[in-house]
Amino acid sequence: MTPTGLWVFGAAASAPMVVLAGGIVATYAATGVTALPLTFLLVSGVVALLAVGYTAMARQVGHPAAYYGILAGGLGPGWGVAAGLVALVAYNAIQVSLYGLFGATLAAQLGGTWWVWAGIALAVVGVLGVRAIVLSTRVLATVLAVSLLIVTVFILAGLGQPADGGLSWDGFNASGLAVSGIGGAVALCVAAFMGVDAPGSFVEEATDRRSVGRATIAGALVLGGVYAAAAWAMGVAVGPDDVAAVAADPAGGLPFAVLERAGGWWVSLASVVLVFAVITSMLAFHSVVARYVFGMAREGVLPAGLARAGSGTRVSAPRGGSLAQTTVAALVVAAFAVAGVDPLAVMFTWLSTLGAMGLLCLLLAASVAALAAPARVRGDRAGVWQWRLAPALGLLGGAVVLALTVVNVDSLLGAAPGSPLPFLLPAILAGTALAGGAWTGHLRQSRPEVYAGIGRGTPATHAVPDAINVSI
């Protein structure tokens, strides 16, 4: 996979159109924080710092189950298996949550039942997931390019017609951070960046391992700038003092009411692209999960049958992992459909929050692994910035962000004050990590050869040169 292809997977997973139409509007409505543009920039900086240690380790370890290989190489086998299982829970949670968003969106626009639309999307993602990675990358690149074009048009439309007659810079005023809703705003901003770490799982398929770091860090910084500009444009277009009220009012029509200033057909295009953006985000997360399953199964940590790869003249895809992810997604969607829960308020909100919290914890753990990594893992040219300064700074900033996320999780989920339900999410992650540690202990006693190979990998790239060298 080319460097551009790696960046495309990370950016498409984060889905700029979904952040514009859902994340930014919801954050303004739920928190009332006018300094949201500045918040995006600060969170982007923290994620980029955390990505330095993560990608340095990913490049050296070279494992498709990135967090699994990173923690196994830096902290030990037990930590690696725990991280691998937490990553599977987190990535699956985010991917499956999008089926609720997709189904609810199509049901509102075209009618029908949400789970029928979710089932159609599941079939499309499942088919693409077992095909050549180049095909998936081309699909993602096309949708991402159009999404960024629409976001750009939105920014120009918002800044071009300020509500107060002039550009307001309140969105970048540091005093706007000292408000009660800042914790919730930070937590929601974190969710907007989840997916930028996807390139780490394609290290075996990359034409240049060094490009994994550039793609991930650039993804965090570029998307941070895009999201900050979009949030600023929304505040300017509506008015910083009114944007929260307008965002909370369904009749306000954000962001499409602003986009309509550039022409009504942009609204129609955006509505269509939003649907495709959700699908491509699902596909990106699906591809990451498939590689985690493949990487852990070929070492015997997961059932070996899941390490099957498709055969063909152009690609050997992680077919077993792909089919496993599709099966898990189908079962979870079916369970929510049978339970009759709201696909947006419950399925999308709870699962996406679980996934974002899990991936933030893993980014922090990867920075710890980078700091603790032995010399044989760091290599001969280990730089102080990559292996010491950036991970340490990322840990400091990331710890603050994680604390704000956990403390404000009840407001994100719409739970009543004092409700114990929000504690279920960190409990699931902690329980999964403990299960990983227990499974590692079992492997050490019963299958020492598997235990000895945890995180070491078995080089078996999924794509052959004629596939990975295609320019995207």
C-alpha positions in Angstrom: 0.0 0.0 0.0 1.3 3.4 -0.9 1.8 6.3 1.6 -1.2 8.0 0.2 -3.3 4.8 0.5 -2.3 4.6 4.2 -3.4 8.2 4.8 -6.7 7.5 3.0 -7.5 4.6 5.3 -6.9 6.7 8.5 -8.8 9.7 7.2 -11.7 7.7 5.8 -12.1 5.8 9.1 -12.5 9.2 10.9 -15.1 10.2 8.2 -14.9 14.0 7.9 -18.5 14.2 6.6 -19.8 12.3 9.6 -17.9 14.6 11.9 -19.3 17.7 10.1 -22.9 16.5 10.0 -23.0 14.7 13.3 -20.0 15.3 15.6 -19.6 19.1 15.4 -23.3 19.8 15.6 -23.8 17.3 18.5 -20.9 18.8 20.4 -22.1 22.4 20.1 -25.6 21.2 21.1 -24.6 19.1 24.0 -21.8 21.3 25.5 -22.4 24.9 24.4 -18.6 25.3 24.2 -17.9 28.2 21.8 -14.2 27.5 21.8 -14.8 24.2 19.9 -12.3 25.1 17.1 -9.5 25.6 19.6 -10.5 22.4 21.4 -10.2 20.4 18.1 -6.7 21.9 17.6 -5.6 20.9 21.2 -7.0 17.4 20.9 -5.4 17.0 17.5 -2.0 17.9 19.0 -2.4 15.4 21.8 -3.4 12.6 19.4 -0.5 13.5 17.1 2.0 13.3 20.0 0.5 9.9 21.1 0.8 8.7 17.5 4.6 9.3 17.5 5.4 6.5 19.9 2.6 4.3 18.5 3.9 4.5 14.9 7.6 4.2 16.0 6.7 1.0 17.6 4.4 -0.1 14.8 7.2 0.4 12.3 9.8 -1.6 14.3 7.4 -4.4 15.3 5.8 -4.7 11.9 2.7 -6.5 13.1 -0.8 -6.3 11.5 -2.4 -6.4 14.9 -0.6 -3.2 15.8 -1.4 -2.7 19.5 -1.0 -6.4 20.2 2.5 -6.4 18.7 3.5 -3.1 20.2 2.6 -4.0 23.8 4.0 -7.5 23.4 7.3 -6.1 22.2 7.5 -3.2 24.7 5.9 -4.6 27.8 5.6 -8.3 27.5 3.3 -11.1 26.1 0.5 -10.6 28.6 0.2 -7.0 27.9 0.2 -7.7 24.1 -2.7 -10.2 24.3 -4.7 -7.9 26.6 -4.2 -5.0 24.1 -5.1 -7.2 21.2 -8.4 -8.2 22.8 -9.2 -4.6 23.9 -8.4 -3.5 20.3 -10.8 -6.0 18.9 -13.6 -4.9 21.2 -12.9 -1.2 20.5 -12.6 -1.4 16.7 -15.6 -3.7 16.5 -17.6 -1.4 18.7 -17.0 1.6 16.5 -17.5 -0.3 13.3 -20.8 -1.9 14.4 -22.0 1.4 15.9 -22.0 2.9 12.4 -24.6 0.4 11.2 -27.0 2.0 13.7 -26.1 5.5 12.3 -26.4 4.3 8.7 -29.7 2.5 9.2 -31.3 5.4 11.1 -30.1 7.9 8.4 -31.5 5.9 5.5 -34.7 5.1 7.3 -35.3 8.8 8.0 -34.5 9.7 4.4 -36.1 6.9 2.4 -38.4 5.1 4.9 -38.3 1.5 6.0 -36.7 -0.2 9.0 -33.3 0.8 10.1 -32.0 -2.8 10.5 -32.9 -3.6 6.9 -30.7 -0.8 5.6 -28.0 -1.8 8.1 -28.2 -5.4 6.7 -27.6 -4.0 3.2 -24.6 -2.1 4.3 -23.3 -5.1 6.1 -23.5 -7.2 2.9 -21.6 -4.5 0.9 -18.8 -4.1 3.5 -18.6 -7.9 3.8 -18.1 -8.3 0.1 -15.5 -5.5 -0.2 -13.7 -6.8 2.9 -12.6 -10.0 1.2 -11.5 -8.3 -2.0 -8.2 -6.8 -2.9 -7.1 -4.0 -0.6 -6.5 -1.8 -3.6 -10.2 -1.9 -4.5 -11.2 -0.8 -1.0 -8.6 2.0 -1.0 -9.9 3.3 -4.3 -13.5 3.4 -3.0 -12.3 5.1 0.2 -10.2 7.6 -1.7 -13.0 8.6 -4.0 -15.5 9.2 -1.2 -13.0 10.9 1.0 -12.0 13.3 -1.8 -15.6 14.3 -2.4 -16.2 14.6 1.4 -13.3 17.0 1.9 -14.6 19.0 -1.1 -18.0 19.4 0.5 -16.4 20.3 3.9 -14.3 22.9 2.1 -17.4 24.4 0.4 -19.1 24.5 3.8 -16.2 26.3 5.4 -16.2 28.9 2.6 -20.0 29.3 2.8 -19.9 29.8 6.5 -17.0 32.2 6.6 -18.2 34.1 3.5 -21.5 35.1 5.2 -20.9 35.8 8.9 -24.0 36.1 11.0 -22.6 39.2 12.8 -21.3 40.9 9.7 -17.7 40.1 10.4 -15.5 37.2 11.2 -15.6 36.2 14.9 -12.5 34.7 16.5 -14.3 33.6 19.7 -13.8 30.0 18.6 -10.1 30.4 19.3 -10.4 32.3 22.5 -8.6 30.4 25.3 -11.1 31.8 27.9 -13.8 29.7 26.2 -12.1 26.6 27.5 -12.8 27.5 31.1 -16.5 26.5 31.0 -18.5 23.6 32.5 -19.0 21.8 29.2 -15.3 21.6 28.2 -14.9 18.0 29.4 -17.8 16.8 27.2 -16.4 18.7 24.3 -13.0 17.2 24.7 -14.5 13.7 24.8 -16.6 14.2 21.7 -13.5 15.7 19.9 -11.5 12.6 20.8 -14.2 10.4 19.1 -13.8 12.4 15.9 -10.1 11.3 15.6 -10.6 7.6 16.2 -9.5 5.8 13.1 -6.4 7.8 12.4 -4.3 5.0 13.9 -5.6 2.6 11.1 -2.3 2.8 9.1 -0.5 0.9 11.8 -2.4 -2.3 10.9 -1.2 -2.1 7.3 2.5 -2.1 8.0 3.1 -5.5 6.4 1.4 -4.2 3.2 3.1 -0.8 3.1 5.6 -0.1 0.3 7.6 1.9 2.9 7.2 1.3 6.7 8.3 4.8 7.5 5.2 6.1 5.7 3.0 4.6 8.5 4.2 7.2 10.9 3.9 10.1 8.4 0.3 8.9 7.4 -0.9 8.6 11.0 0.6 11.9 12.3 -0.3 13.8 9.2 -3.8 12.4 9.5 -4.2 13.7 13.0 -2.9 17.1 12.2 -4.7 17.6 8.9 -8.0 16.4 10.2 -7.5 18.6 13.3 -7.2 21.6 11.0 -10.2 20.6 8.9 -12.4 20.0 11.9 -11.3 23.2 13.6 -12.0 25.2 10.5 -15.4 23.6 10.0 -16.4 24.2 13.7 -15.2 27.8 13.3 -17.2 28.3 10.1 -20.3 26.9 11.8 -19.9 29.3 14.7 -19.3 32.3 12.4 -22.2 31.5 10.1 -24.8 31.2 12.9 -23.1 33.4 15.5 -20.9 32.2 18.4 -23.6 33.0 21.0 -26.4 31.3 19.1 -24.7 28.2 17.6 -25.4 25.9 20.5 -29.1 26.7 20.5 -29.4 26.4 16.7 -27.4 23.1 16.8 -29.8 21.7 19.4 -32.8 22.6 17.4 -33.6 20.0 14.7 -35.3 22.8 12.7 -32.0 24.6 12.5 -30.9 22.2 9.8 -27.2 22.4 10.6 -24.9 21.9 8.7 -27.0 21.8 5.6 -28.6 25.2 6.2 -25.2 26.8 5.9 -24.2 24.6 2.9 -27.3 25.7 1.1 -25.8 29.2 0.8 -23.4 27.8 -1.8 -26.3 26.3 -3.8 -29.1 23.8 -3.1 -27.4 21.0 -5.1 -24.6 21.0 -2.6 -27.1 19.9 0.0 -28.3 17.1 -2.2 -24.8 16.0 -2.9 -23.8 16.2 0.8 -26.8 14.0 1.8 -25.7 11.3 -0.6 -22.0 11.5 0.2 -22.8 11.3 3.9 -24.3 7.9 3.4 -21.3 6.7 1.4 -18.9 8.2 4.0 -20.5 6.1 6.7 -20.1 3.0 4.6 -16.4 3.7 3.8 -15.8 4.3 7.5 -17.3 0.9 8.3 -15.1 -0.6 5.6 -11.9 1.0 7.0 -12.6 -0.3 10.5 -13.6 -3.7 9.1 -10.2 -4.0 7.3 -8.4 -3.2 10.5 -10.3 -5.8 12.6 -9.7 -8.4 9.9 -6.0 -7.8 10.2 -6.0 -8.0 13.9 -7.8 -11.4 13.8 -5.4 -12.6 11.1 -2.3 -11.5 12.9 -3.3 -13.0 16.3 -4.7 -16.2 14.7 -1.6 -17.0 12.8 0.3 -17.0 16.1 -2.2 -19.3 17.7 -3.6 -16.8 20.2 -6.9 -17.0 18.3 -8.2 -20.1 16.5 -5.8 -20.9 13.7 -8.6 -21.2 11.2 -9.2 -17.5 11.3 -5.8 -16.9 9.7 -7.0 -18.1 6.4 -6.2 -15.9 3.4 -8.0 -15.7 0.1 -6.3 -16.9 -3.0 -6.1 -15.2 -6.3 -3.7 -13.7 -8.9 -3.6 -10.3 -7.2 -4.2 -10.5 -3.5 -4.2 -12.8 -0.5 -6.7 -11.0 1.7 -7.2 -11.8 5.5 -10.4 -13.7 4.6 -10.8 -15.5 7.9 -10.6 -12.2 9.8 -12.9 -10.5 7.4 -15.6 -13.1 7.7 -15.2 -13.2 11.5 -15.8 -9.5 11.7 -18.8 -9.6 9.4 -20.3 -12.4 11.5 -19.8 -10.4 14.8 -21.3 -7.3 13.2 -24.3 -9.3 12.0 -24.9 -10.8 15.4 -24.7 -7.5 17.2 -27.0 -5.7 14.8 -29.5 -8.6 15.0 -29.3 -8.4 18.8 -30.1 -4.6 18.9 -32.8 -5.1 16.3 -34.5 -7.8 18.3 -34.2 -5.7 21.5 -35.9 -2.9 19.7 -33.5 -0.2 21.0 -33.0 3.2 19.3 -30.2 2.7 16.7 -28.9 6.3 17.3 -29.4 7.1 21.0 -28.4 3.6 22.2 -26.6 1.6 19.6 -24.5 4.3 17.9 -23.9 6.4 21.0 -22.9 3.7 23.4 -20.8 1.5 21.1 -18.9 4.5 19.5 -18.2 5.8 23.0 -16.9 2.4 24.1 -14.7 2.2 21.0 -13.3 5.7 21.4 -12.5 5.2 25.0 -10.8 1.9 24.3 -8.6 3.2 21.5 -7.6 6.3 23.5 -6.4 3.9 26.3 -4.5 1.9 23.7 -2.8 4.9 22.3 -1.7 5.8 25.9 -0.5 2.2 26.4 1.5 2.3 23.1 3.3 5.4 24.4 4.2 3.6 27.6 5.5 0.7 25.5 7.6 3.0 23.4 9.2 4.4 26.6 9.8 0.9 28.0 10.9 -0.7 24.7 14.3 -2.5 24.9 17.1 -1.6 22.6 16.5 -4.6 20.3 13.0 -3.2 19.5 14.0 0.4 19.1 16.7 -0.3 16.7 20.1 1.3 16.0 18.7 4.7 15.0 16.4 5.4 17.9 15.7 9.1 18.2 15.1 10.9 21.5 12.0 12.6 20.0 10.3 9.4 18.9 11.2 7.2 21.8 11.3 9.6 24.7 10.0 13.2 24.4 6.9 12.7 22.2 5.6 9.6 24.1 6.1 11.4 27.4 4.4 14.6 26.3 1.6 12.5 24.7 1.1 10.6 28.0 0.7 13.8 29.9 -1.8 15.3 27.5 -3.5 12.0 26.9 -4.0 11.3 30.5 -5.9 14.6 30.9 -8.0 13.9 27.9 -8.8 10.3 29.1 -9.8 11.7 32.5 -12.1 14.2 31.0 -13.6 11.5 28.8 -14.3 9.2 31.7 -15.6 11.9 34.0 -18.0 13.1 31.4 -19.1 9.8 29.9 -22.6 10.0 31.6 -23.4 13.2 29.7 -22.2 11.8 26.4 -24.5 8.8 26.8 -27.5 10.7 28.0 -27.6 8.9 31.3 -29.2 10.4 34.4 -26.8 12.0 36.9 -25.5 9.4 39.3 -26.5 6.5 37.1 -24.1 3.6 37.3 -24.6 2.6 33.7 -21.7 4.7 32.2 -19.3 2.8 34.4 -20.2 -0.3 32.4 -18.0 1.0 29.5 -14.6 1.2 31.4 -15.6 -2.0 33.2 -16.0 -3.8 29.8 -12.5 -2.6 28.7 -10.9 -3.5 32.1 -12.6 -6.9 32.0 -11.4 -7.6 28.5 -7.8 -6.7 29.4 -8.0 -9.0 32.4 -9.3 -11.8 30.2 -6.4 -11.2 27.9 -4.0 -11.6 30.8 -5.7 -14.8 32.0 -5.6 -16.2 28.5 -1.9 -15.5 28.3 -1.3 -17.4 31.5 -3.2 -20.3 30.1 -1.1 -20.3 27.0 2.1 -20.1 29.0 1.1 -23.3 30.9 -0.5 -25.3 28.2 1.0 -24.1 24.9 4.5 -22.7 25.7 5.4 -22.6 22.0 2.5 -20.2 21.3 3.3 -18.1 24.3 6.9 -17.8 23.1 5.8 -16.5 19.8 3.3 -13.8 21.0 3.9 -10.6 19.1 6.7 -11.9 17.0 4.6 -12.4 13.9 5.0 -14.6 10.9 5.7 -12.5 7.9 3.0 -13.2 5.4 1.9 -10.1 3.6 -1.7 -10.0 2.4 -0.8 -8.2 -0.9 1.7 -9.0 -3.6 3.8 -6.3 -5.3 1.5 -5.8 -8.3 -1.3 -4.9 -5.8 0.5 -2.8 -3.3 2.4 -0.7 -5.8 -0.7 0.7 -7.4 -0.7 4.5 -6.8 -3.8 5.9 -5.0 
